[in-house]
Amino acid sequence: MTCRDIDGLIASYASGAPVPAEVAAHVAGCERCRRLAEVMGQSSQVAQPSSDQLKRIGNGILADLKPVRPLPPAGVLWSALLLILAAGVTVGALALGTAGWQALSMLQRITVFTALAGAASALTLSAGRQMVPGSGFRVSPHLLVGAVIGAIIAICATVFHPHEEAAFVSTGLMCLRIGLECAVPAGLLVWLLLGRGAILSPVFTGATAGAMAGLSGLTVLEIFCPNLNRNHILVWHLGVVVASVLGGVILGMIAEYSGWRRIAPPRRGGA
């Protein structure tokens, strides 16, 4: 028998329960297993807490408990996050105009905005689950953010075409600034809403919130900016998403290392 075979039987051996003869022979001849059996035998002899000690521990825990407001159902959280993004896009489009929308072909409109809507839905669903500990994920949050960015890059690279642009940097920086100005308010509202939950991984949640905010800014740019140069869109428009994700990660790291935590509220409603 190997040490791996013995590990599951060490507890029985240490407690004095009957074990096969080959197990006892192995433990007697193996220093590693013999030490493990001795440690487990000593731990089983440790005195259990008295009833008074258990009562004091229980009273200490109960004294620190505070009532909290339950989270809304998952569907409400998902709708609220989508509403924040939609409001940011609406305000940006009303303020800046729709020249970009007019410049797009019908195929480009359907492809780009369907992809943006699907990405926003997936990210908001993931963000809502990150508010509630124990919620399952079909795709890990950080992988989802990477997949969303990769998919949008692939779609934009397919439906747009490159051409020469004399003012590539100057016009690009203007779009980057506008996109970030639209993304930041949406990101802050998303983060405030997510902060009502119990965020266990602020860095991942920050990246998700940043991606959502970046999508809001990117959508505004696709509606506003009539520049259909593929390189302009890939560098400057999608640069808004990348910069927003990095900003969300930094915000999450600050929250992580400052010890910021939220107590998990009781949950009501479906998953």
C-alpha positions in Angstrom: 0.0 0.0 0.0 1.2 3.6 -0.7 1.0 6.6 1.5 -1.8 7.9 -0.7 -3.8 4.8 0.0 -3.3 5.1 3.7 -4.2 8.8 4.1 -8.0 8.1 4.1 -7.5 5.5 6.9 -5.1 7.4 9.2 -8.0 8.9 11.2 -9.4 5.4 12.0 -5.9 4.2 12.9 -5.3 7.2 15.2 -8.6 6.7 17.0 -7.9 3.1 17.7 -10.6 1.7 15.4 -10.0 -1.6 13.7 -8.0 -1.3 10.5 -6.6 -4.0 8.1 -3.3 -5.5 9.1 -1.5 -4.1 6.1 -2.5 -0.6 7.1 -1.0 -1.1 10.6 2.1 -2.6 9.1 2.5 0.3 6.7 2.1 2.9 9.5 4.6 1.1 11.7 7.2 1.1 8.9 6.6 4.6 7.4 7.8 7.6 9.4 5.7 10.0 7.4 2.4 8.1 8.1 3.4 7.4 11.7 3.9 11.1 12.4 0.6 11.9 10.8 -1.2 9.3 12.9 0.5 10.7 16.0 -0.6 14.3 15.2 -4.2 13.2 14.5 -4.3 11.1 17.7 -3.2 14.1 19.7 -5.7 16.4 18.1 -8.5 14.0 18.9 -7.6 14.3 22.6 -7.9 18.1 22.7 -10.6 19.1 25.2 -13.8 20.3 23.7 -15.2 23.8 24.7 -17.4 23.8 27.7 -21.0 24.8 27.5 -20.2 28.1 29.1 -17.5 28.8 26.6 -19.9 27.9 23.7 -22.5 30.2 25.2 -20.1 33.1 25.4 -19.0 32.6 21.8 -22.6 32.5 20.7 -23.5 35.7 22.6 -20.5 37.4 21.1 -21.6 36.5 17.6 -25.2 37.5 18.2 -24.2 40.9 19.7 -22.4 41.8 16.5 -25.3 40.9 14.2 -27.2 43.7 12.5 -30.2 43.7 10.3 -29.6 44.4 6.6 -31.8 45.2 3.7 -32.3 42.2 1.4 -31.1 42.4 -2.2 -33.8 42.6 -4.9 -34.3 39.6 -7.1 -31.6 38.9 -9.7 -33.9 40.1 -12.5 -34.3 43.5 -10.9 -30.6 43.9 -10.5 -30.0 42.9 -14.1 -32.6 45.4 -15.3 -31.2 48.2 -13.1 -27.7 47.7 -14.5 -29.0 47.7 -18.1 -31.0 50.8 -17.3 -27.9 52.6 -16.2 -26.1 51.8 -19.4 -29.1 52.6 -21.5 -29.5 56.0 -19.8 -25.8 56.8 -20.4 -26.1 56.0 -24.1 -29.3 58.0 -24.4 -27.9 61.1 -22.8 -24.7 60.9 -24.8 -26.6 60.4 -28.1 -29.0 63.3 -27.4 -26.1 65.6 -26.4 -23.7 64.7 -29.3 -26.0 63.7 -32.2 -26.4 60.7 -34.5 -24.0 61.3 -37.3 -22.3 58.0 -36.8 -25.6 56.1 -36.9 -26.4 57.8 -40.2 -23.0 56.9 -41.7 -23.4 53.2 -40.9 -24.8 50.8 -43.4 -27.8 48.7 -42.4 -25.5 45.6 -42.1 -23.1 47.5 -39.9 -25.9 48.8 -37.7 -27.4 45.4 -37.1 -24.0 43.7 -36.6 -22.4 46.3 -34.3 -25.3 47.2 -32.1 -26.5 43.6 -31.8 -23.1 42.7 -30.6 -23.0 45.6 -28.1 -26.4 44.8 -26.7 -25.5 41.1 -26.3 -22.2 42.0 -24.6 -23.9 44.4 -22.2 -26.5 41.8 -21.3 -23.8 39.2 -20.6 -21.8 41.6 -18.5 -24.7 42.9 -16.5 -25.8 39.3 -15.7 -22.3 38.5 -14.5 -22.1 41.7 -12.4 -25.5 40.9 -10.8 -24.2 37.5 -9.8 -21.0 38.9 -8.4 -23.1 40.9 -5.9 -24.4 37.6 -4.3 -21.9 35.2 -2.8 -22.5 31.6 -3.9 -24.0 32.5 -7.3 -22.7 30.3 -10.0 -21.0 31.5 -13.2 -21.1 29.8 -16.6 -18.1 31.8 -17.6 -15.6 33.2 -15.1 -15.9 37.0 -14.8 -12.4 37.8 -16.0 -12.7 35.4 -18.9 -16.0 37.0 -19.9 -14.5 40.5 -20.0 -11.7 39.2 -22.2 -14.2 37.3 -24.4 -16.4 40.4 -24.8 -13.4 42.6 -25.8 -12.1 40.0 -28.2 -15.5 39.5 -29.8 -16.1 43.2 -30.4 -12.6 43.6 -31.9 -13.2 40.7 -34.3 -16.6 42.1 -35.3 -15.3 45.6 -35.9 -12.3 44.3 -37.8 -14.7 42.4 -40.1 -17.4 45.0 -40.8 -15.2 48.1 -41.1 -12.4 48.7 -43.6 -9.1 50.7 -43.2 -8.3 53.9 -45.1 -5.8 56.7 -44.9 -6.5 59.4 -42.3 -4.4 62.5 -42.0 -5.7 63.5 -38.6 -5.6 60.0 -37.1 -4.2 61.0 -33.7 -6.0 64.3 -33.2 -9.5 63.0 -34.1 -8.8 59.8 -32.3 -7.9 61.6 -29.0 -11.1 63.6 -29.3 -13.1 60.4 -29.6 -11.2 58.8 -26.7 -12.0 61.8 -24.5 -15.6 61.9 -25.4 -16.0 58.1 -24.9 -14.4 58.3 -21.5 -16.5 61.3 -20.5 -19.6 59.1 -21.2 -18.1 56.0 -19.6 -17.1 57.5 -16.3 -20.6 58.5 -15.0 -22.0 55.2 -16.1 -19.2 53.3 -14.4 -19.6 55.2 -11.1 -23.3 54.5 -11.0 -22.7 50.8 -11.8 -20.1 50.6 -9.0 -22.4 52.3 -6.5 -25.2 49.8 -7.3 -22.8 46.8 -7.2 -21.6 48.1 -3.8 -25.0 47.3 -2.3 -24.1 43.6 -2.6 -21.4 41.5 -1.0 -18.5 41.8 -3.4 -15.9 39.1 -2.7 -13.5 39.8 -5.6 -13.4 43.6 -6.0 -10.8 43.3 -8.8 -12.9 41.0 -11.0 -16.0 43.1 -10.2 -14.1 46.3 -11.0 -13.1 44.9 -14.3 -16.7 43.9 -15.1 -18.0 47.3 -14.1 -15.3 49.0 -16.2 -16.2 46.9 -19.2 -19.8 47.8 -18.8 -19.0 51.5 -18.6 -16.6 51.2 -21.6 -19.4 49.6 -23.6 -21.6 52.5 -22.8 -19.0 55.0 -24.0 -18.3 52.8 -27.1 -22.0 52.7 -28.0 -22.2 56.5 -27.8 -19.2 56.9 -30.1 -20.7 54.5 -32.7 -23.9 56.6 -32.7 -22.0 59.9 -32.8 -18.8 59.4 -34.7 -19.1 59.2 -38.6 -15.5 58.1 -39.0 -15.7 54.5 -40.3 -12.0 53.9 -40.6 -11.3 50.5 -39.1 -8.1 51.6 -37.5 -9.8 54.6 -35.9 -12.5 52.4 -34.4 -10.1 49.6 -33.2 -7.6 52.0 -31.6 -9.7 54.9 -30.3 -13.3 53.6 -29.9 -12.3 50.3 -28.4 -9.6 52.1 -26.5 -12.4 53.5 -24.4 -13.4 49.9 -23.3 -9.8 48.9 -22.5 -9.1 52.1 -20.5 -12.4 51.6 -18.6 -11.5 48.0 -17.7 -8.1 49.1 -16.5 -9.7 51.9 -14.4 -12.2 49.4 -13.0 -9.3 47.0 -12.1 -7.4 49.8 -10.3 -10.6 50.8 -8.4 -11.0 47.2 -7.4 -7.4 46.9 -6.3 -7.8 50.0 -4.1 -11.0 48.4 -2.6 -9.2 45.1 -2.1 -6.1 46.4 -0.4 -8.0 49.0 1.7 -9.9 46.2 3.3 -13.2 47.4 1.9 -15.9 44.7 2.3 -19.6 44.4 2.4 -21.5 42.1 4.7 -23.5 39.6 2.6 -27.2 40.6 2.9 -29.9 37.9 2.9 -31.2 37.3 -0.6 -34.7 37.1 -1.7 -36.0 35.9 -5.0 -34.6 33.7 -7.7 -31.0 33.1 -8.8 
